Amino acid sequence: MNGMVVERQPEPGAVDPNEILTVHQAARVLKVSYSHMLRLIRGEVNGMPPVHHVRAGRTVRVRRGALTEWISNVERLSGGNAVQRAQV
């Protein structure tokens, strides 16, 4: 290729974990309302850890990979509680 650098385009349907999402976009990923997403980010939902986010002034952004990690963490937490309840 004569030393040319070719950037690969992501495959259609591929998800970039470093993609930065707005609160509205993050809410769509979780299929929740905008206001509920804000409560999740602030840690105001009982039994749920806060969603990792970045603030730039009044702007809030969530990295897609952080949202995916948060979902996995919540699944682990809920799975552990289900096991504890079953043992009681």
Protein Blocks (a to p, Z undefined) as FASTA:
>chain_A
ZZpacdddddehiacfkbccdfklmmmmnopafklmmmmmnopaghiacdddddehjacc
ddfklmmmmmmmmmmmmmmmmmmmmmZZ
